[in-house]
């Protein structure tokens, strides 16, 4: 059976790093297929990578091995791990980059990548992606069981959850991502349409057990001094150049400009406070 390895890194597209890792993996597992999630994560931004992985992984075929190399601690004593969760395996540094995926996949099992037989030799102190992580991903894709790589890891490093608080009719979140188009993605989600006029919010980053239902047209979204009334279904519900709030493809509340750059217009940045007032 052909297996897929999905890659997520901060290596960019200019240098040879991604190509070399793929070459290493193809030598170990000649039949493997590769899918590039992204190689343009902001350098060393573990949280950005964790959020990107969270929104992408569930669309991949069962059995996919995810190779995540965003590793500001390369060469230090931090662990490198493989984690089996749900239908997938994840290979990454133990620096919190798997936080949001593993929160959605209870019952995961993780091991440390300690066995020298599954590494390239000698091991570079600056390119563990090539010498340790990529070989591990390829051996997993070739059918080696995770427990062969090293001892079990009981507790992994975890990131804090993005800001999300709920107080009666006021929901407070933060900007968690600004995409290539300048759309502002917030931590307020997951949201879905119940019908033509009503929305359901099932808080992803909050312990609230119950969903919240509200009327889309009456909602008010605030970021800085900007207030947007109503949540739209599509960009085309407003005129070209106008701002709007809508539900993005991953189910989170977004702020956008129809055929424009909302983040640039509002001078928004990751971490900015966003409020949603509902009735």
N, C-alpha and C positions, 0 to 999 in steps of 0.2 A: 504493500500500500504506500502510495506517495504521501509524504508528510510535508506540512507547511511550517516554515520558520518565519515569524513576523518580527521585523526589526524596528526598534524605536531608540533613537540616539540623539545626542547633541553634537554630532560630528560635522554637520554641514555637508555640502556637496562638492566642495573644492578639493579636498584632500583625498588620499587613497584609503583612509581607514575603513570605510564601509565595504569597499570592494575587496580589501584584503580579508576582512572577516568572512565575507561570503566565499572567498576562495578556500579558506581554511575549512569551512563547513562543507563545501562541496567535495573536498578531498576525503573527508570522513564519511559523508553520507551522499554519494553521487546522485541519488534520485530526488533529493530534497528540492522543494519549491520555495522561493522567497517572495514575501510581500513586505514592502516598505511602508510602515505606518507614517513615519516622519523622521527626518534627520535634521530638522531645523528647530528643535527644542532650544530655548535660550540656554547658552552654555552654563553648565552646573546647576540648572534650575530643576531640582528634584521634584518639587511640587507640581510644576507645569507638566513634567513627564508623567507623574502619577495621575493627574487629571486627564491627560490625553489617553493614557492606557485605559482608564476607567470607561471613557466614552466609546472606545473602539473595540475592545476585546471580544465582546459578546457577538459581534457580527462575523467572526471567523469560524471556519469549520471545526468541529470537534477534533481533538487531537493536535491542534496547533501548538507549537512551542513558541513562546514569546521571549525574544532576546532584547533586554532593556539595558542599554549602556549609557547612563547619565551618572557619572561617578566622580564627584569632586574629591573623594577620598582615595583615589587610585594610589596604590603603593603603600598605603597605611595598613594597620592591623584590622581594618573593618572586614567583615566576612563577605564572601560571595556565596550565593545560595541558589538552589532550585526549589521551587514550590509547586506541588500538584494541587490544583484547586478546580473543582467541577470537572469540566471536560478538557481542561487545558493544563499546560505546564509553563512556568515562568522562570526565567534565568536572569538574575540581576544582582547588583550589590545589595547588601542588607543596610540600606540607608533610608528606608521609608518609601521608596518608589512604588512598592506594591500595596501601599496602605489602602487605597480606595477600591482596588480590585478585590483584595482579600476580605474587606468588609462586606462585600456582596457575595462572597463565596465561603460561607462558614464551613468548618471542617477541613481546612487545607492542611497539608503536611509538607514540611520544609526540611531540607538537608543542607549541610555545608558542603561546598565544592572543595573537598580536601584530598581526594584520591589523585596521586600523581599520574596514574595511567591515563587519566582523562584530561591531560593538559599538554600543551606544547612545551618542549624543552629547548633551550632555557626559557624561563619566564621573565619577560620584561617587567621592570618596575613601573613603567608608564603606559603599558598597553595590555591590561588584563582582559580587555574586550577580545583581543585577538588570541591570547595565549591560554585563557582559562574559561571565560564566559562563552565564546563562540564554540570551542570544542565541546563543552558540556551540552550546549543546545543541539549540536549535531549528533552527539551520541544519544541524547534523548530521542531525537527524531528517528534514529536508527534502531530504537527499541531497547536501549539500556534502561533498566528500572532506576528510578530516582535514588533508591536506597543504596545503590552501588557507588554513589559519588562521595559519600561521607556520612558522618553522624547526624542524627536528627537534631533539629533546632526547635526548641520549645517556644521561644519568644523572639519575635522579630522587631526591628526598629520600626516605629510607626510615627507618621506625621500627625499633627493636630488637624482636626476637621476644619473646613472653611466656616467662617462666621455664618450662623443662621439662628435667629431667635424669633419666637412667636409670642406675641402679647395681645390677646384678643384679636382686634382687627388690624394690627400692625405687625408686619413681617419684615425683619431686618436681615439683610445679607451683605455680601461684598462682591466686588468684581473678581472673578477667578481666572478670566482669560480674555484676551483681545485677539480676534482672529485676523487673518490676512486682509479682510475687507474693512476692518475697523469696527466690526460688530462687538458689542460689549456683552460678554457672557457672565451671568451672575450665579451665585450659589443658591438662588431661590428655585427650587425644583425638587422632585420632578413634577411636571405639570402636563395635563392632557385635557382635551376638550370632551366634555360630557355630552353636549349638544351644540346647537348653533350659537348659544349665548352664555353658557356656563362652563366654568373650568374646575378641574380637580387638582389640588396640590397635595402630593404625598411627599412630605419632607425627606429628602435624601440625606441631609447632613444634620438631622435633628432626631431626638429620641421619641418624638411624638408618634404614637401608635396609630392615630386616626388621620384620615384624609380631611382636607378642608375644601368645601365647595363654595364658589362665589361667582358673581356676575361679572363677566369680562369687561363690559362697557363701563362699569362703575369703579373699576380698580384705578388707583393712582400710583404711578411709579415715580420716585424721586431719586435723583443722583446729583449731589451738589445743589446748584440753584435751579436745575432743570426738572420740570414736572411734566409728565406725560399721562394724560387721562385715557383709560381704556387699553385693552390688550387686543391687538389685531391678529388675524390669522395669517396674512400674507403681507409682503412688502408693498404690493400693489394697492393696498387699501388707503395709502396716503400718496400725495403727489411727489414727483421727483424732487429730491432735496429735503423732503420733510422727515422729521424724526418720528419714531414709533417704538412701541414695546410689543414684543411677540414671543412665542414659544419656539425656541430653536430645535434643531433636529435631534438633539440629545435630551430634550425635555426640560431644559432650564430657561428661565426668563432671560431674554436678551433685549438690549437696546440697540437700535440701528437707525440708519438713514437710508431711505430709498435711493439707491444708486449713489451713495456717498459714504464718507468715513465718519462714523459717529464718535469714535474715541478721539479723533483729532479735533472734531468740532467742540467736544465737551472737555478736552484736555484730561481725559479719564486715564486712570492707571489701575493695574491690578492692586487689589486691597482697598479700593475706594468703597465707601459705604453706599448701599442701595436700599431703599425702603419701598415696600409694597403695602399700600393701605387698601383693604378690601371691605366690602359691606355684604 
